[in-house]
Amino acid sequence: MISIVLPCLNEIRHGYLPNILDNLALQPGNKQIIIVLSPSTDGTYDVINQHPAARDFKVIEAEAANRAQRLTIGIEASQGSIVLLHHPATLLPPQALGQIETLMADGTVVWGGFRHSFDFDHWLLKFTSWYSTTQRPHASGILYLDHCIFARRQALLDIGGVPDMDIFEDTALSKALGQYGPPRLVAGTIVTSARRFRERGLYRHAALNQLLKLMYYAGLDPKKMNWLYEGKSQINVSYNERKK
C-alpha cells in the first residue's frame, strides 16, 4: 500500500484543492489518503469534509506550525510501506501509484519523485521545470516538494521525518534521503501551480527564489527566509499562530 500525505493550511486561494481531492480519489491502486490540516480560516476543512470521497480520507487536525511538521505527522500516521509527500498545489499524473510501485518493485530504490511541469506556458517556467527534472537531481540529488517526493516509510522514519524548517525543508529532506542513493524519477509528470510566479511577476519571483537559495546556503534563519518568501499569504506557516 502507498500512503499519500497531503498537508493543508488555507488551501482555497490557489483553487487546486478540489482537483487534488478528485485526482487522489480516482488514482487506481491500494492507497491510504492522509490529510493533515492545520487550523485554517478559508473553508479548507469544509471542502475536504464535503468531498464525495471524504469518508475514504483520514483527516488529522493538528496544531502544526509549518508544512514540515504536517508532513511528519502524516508519515507517523501512515500504514503503507511507501509514503508519497503530496505538494498542496500540484496534481499527480494518471496511474501515479502504479508508476511508483513499478519503480520500487525490486527493493533497491529508496526514494524519488515525478517529472515537473507548471500550469502556465512561459519559457522561463519551461526552463525551470527542465532544470529541476533533468539537472538538479543528478547534480545535487535534490528534489523539491512539488515533485511529490515519495520514499520508503522506514527510511523516512529512520531520518526522523521531514526536517522541521519553515522553508527549504524539501532540500534538507533530500539531503537526508541522499544517504540511500540519488533520487529516481518515474515517467509521469506532475502539474504544479505557477500562481506565485504570476502574482509576484515571473522574473521577480524567479530572482527571489535564487536569493533565498543563497540565503539558505549562507545558513540564515529559515523563519526569516520564509517570511520573505510568503509575505502575508501564510501558505506554509500560520504566522498568527506563531505570534501567540
QUIDAFEN-V649319 format. One record per residue. N is the residue number from 1. D_CENTER is the distance of its C-alpha to the mean C-alpha in Angstrom with 1 decimal. Layout:
n->N d_center->D_CENTER
n->N d_center->D_CENTER
This chain:
n->1 d_center->19.4
n->2 d_center->15.6
n->3 d_center->13.7
n->4 d_center->10.6
n->5 d_center->8.8
n->6 d_center->7.7
n->7 d_center->7.8
n->8 d_center->10.3
n->9 d_center->12.6
n->10 d_center->14.9
n->11 d_center->13.0
n->12 d_center->16.3
n->13 d_center->16.7
n->14 d_center->14.6
n->15 d_center->16.1
n->16 d_center->13.2
n->17 d_center->13.2
n->18 d_center->16.4
n->19 d_center->15.5
n->20 d_center->12.3
n->21 d_center->14.6
n->22 d_center->17.3
n->23 d_center->15.2
n->24 d_center->14.2
n->25 d_center->17.8
n->26 d_center->19.3
n->27 d_center->17.5
n->28 d_center->20.4
n->29 d_center->20.5
n->30 d_center->20.6
n->31 d_center->17.5
n->32 d_center->16.5
n->33 d_center->14.2
n->34 d_center->13.3
n->35 d_center->12.3
n->36 d_center->12.4
n->37 d_center->14.0
n->38 d_center->15.2
n->39 d_center->18.5
n->40 d_center->18.1
n->41 d_center->21.0
n->42 d_center->20.3
n->43 d_center->20.7
n->44 d_center->17.2
n->45 d_center->18.8
n->46 d_center->21.5
n->47 d_center->19.4
n->48 d_center->17.7
n->49 d_center->21.2
n->50 d_center->23.1
n->51 d_center->21.1
n->52 d_center->23.5
n->53 d_center->21.4
n->54 d_center->20.8
n->55 d_center->23.0
n->56 d_center->20.8
n->57 d_center->17.8
n->58 d_center->17.7
n->59 d_center->17.0
n->60 d_center->17.0
n->61 d_center->18.0
n->62 d_center->17.4
n->63 d_center->18.6
n->64 d_center->15.6
n->65 d_center->15.8
n->66 d_center->12.3
n->67 d_center->8.6
n->68 d_center->9.3
n->69 d_center->12.2
n->70 d_center->10.7
n->71 d_center->8.5
n->72 d_center->11.8
n->73 d_center->13.9
n->74 d_center->12.2
n->75 d_center->12.8
n->76 d_center->16.3
n->77 d_center->17.0
n->78 d_center->15.9
n->79 d_center->18.9
n->80 d_center->17.8
n->81 d_center->18.5
n->82 d_center->15.2
n->83 d_center->11.8
n->84 d_center->8.8
n->85 d_center->5.4
n->86 d_center->4.5
n->87 d_center->2.8
n->88 d_center->6.2
n->89 d_center->8.1
n->90 d_center->7.9
n->91 d_center->10.6
n->92 d_center->11.2
n->93 d_center->14.6
n->94 d_center->17.6
n->95 d_center->18.3
n->96 d_center->14.8
n->97 d_center->15.7
n->98 d_center->19.1
n->99 d_center->17.9
n->100 d_center->15.9
n->101 d_center->19.1
n->102 d_center->21.3
n->103 d_center->19.6
n->104 d_center->19.7
n->105 d_center->23.0
n->106 d_center->25.3
n->107 d_center->23.5
n->108 d_center->23.3
n->109 d_center->19.7
n->110 d_center->17.4
n->111 d_center->14.0
n->112 d_center->12.5
n->113 d_center->10.3
n->114 d_center->11.3
n->115 d_center->13.3
n->116 d_center->12.2
n->117 d_center->14.0
n->118 d_center->14.2
n->119 d_center->16.1
n->120 d_center->18.8
n->121 d_center->21.6
n->122 d_center->22.4
n->123 d_center->23.5
n->124 d_center->21.4
n->125 d_center->18.1
n->126 d_center->19.5
n->127 d_center->20.2
n->128 d_center->16.9
n->129 d_center->15.3
n->130 d_center->18.3
n->131 d_center->18.0
n->132 d_center->14.3
n->133 d_center->15.2
n->134 d_center->18.8
n->135 d_center->19.4
n->136 d_center->16.8
n->137 d_center->15.9
n->138 d_center->19.7
n->139 d_center->20.8
n->140 d_center->18.6
n->141 d_center->16.4
n->142 d_center->13.2
n->143 d_center->9.9
n->144 d_center->7.3
n->145 d_center->3.5
n->146 d_center->4.9
n->147 d_center->7.0
n->148 d_center->5.2
n->149 d_center->6.9
n->150 d_center->9.7
n->151 d_center->12.6
n->152 d_center->15.8
n->153 d_center->15.8
n->154 d_center->18.8
n->155 d_center->17.3
n->156 d_center->14.4
n->157 d_center->17.3
n->158 d_center->19.6
n->159 d_center->17.5
n->160 d_center->17.1
n->161 d_center->13.4
n->162 d_center->10.8
n->163 d_center->13.2
n->164 d_center->14.1
n->165 d_center->13.6
n->166 d_center->13.0
n->167 d_center->11.7
n->168 d_center->11.1
n->169 d_center->9.8
n->170 d_center->7.9
n->171 d_center->11.4
n->172 d_center->13.1
n->173 d_center->11.2
n->174 d_center->12.1
n->175 d_center->15.6
n->176 d_center->16.0
n->177 d_center->15.2
n->178 d_center->17.4
n->179 d_center->20.4
n->180 d_center->20.0
n->181 d_center->20.2
n->182 d_center->18.2
n->183 d_center->15.1
n->184 d_center->16.3
n->185 d_center->15.1
n->186 d_center->16.1
n->187 d_center->18.1
n->188 d_center->15.9
n->189 d_center->14.2
n->190 d_center->11.3
n->191 d_center->12.1
n->192 d_center->10.1
n->193 d_center->11.9
n->194 d_center->14.3
n->195 d_center->15.4
n->196 d_center->15.2
n->197 d_center->17.2
n->198 d_center->19.7
n->199 d_center->20.2
n->200 d_center->20.7
n->201 d_center->22.3
n->202 d_center->21.0
n->203 d_center->23.0
n->204 d_center->22.7
n->205 d_center->18.9
n->206 d_center->18.9
n->207 d_center->21.5
n->208 d_center->19.6
n->209 d_center->16.7
n->210 d_center->19.3
n->211 d_center->21.1
n->212 d_center->18.1
n->213 d_center->17.7
n->214 d_center->21.5
n->215 d_center->21.2
n->216 d_center->18.6
n->217 d_center->20.9
n->218 d_center->23.8
n->219 d_center->22.5
n->220 d_center->22.4
n->221 d_center->21.1
n->222 d_center->17.3
n->223 d_center->18.3
n->224 d_center->20.5
n->225 d_center->18.2
n->226 d_center->15.5
n->227 d_center->18.5
n->228 d_center->19.5
n->229 d_center->16.2
n->230 d_center->15.9
n->231 d_center->19.6
n->232 d_center->20.4
n->233 d_center->17.4
n->234 d_center->15.8
n->235 d_center->12.2
n->236 d_center->10.5
n->237 d_center->13.9
n->238 d_center->17.0
n->239 d_center->19.8
n->240 d_center->22.4
n->241 d_center->21.7
n->242 d_center->21.9
n->243 d_center->25.3
n->244 d_center->26.8
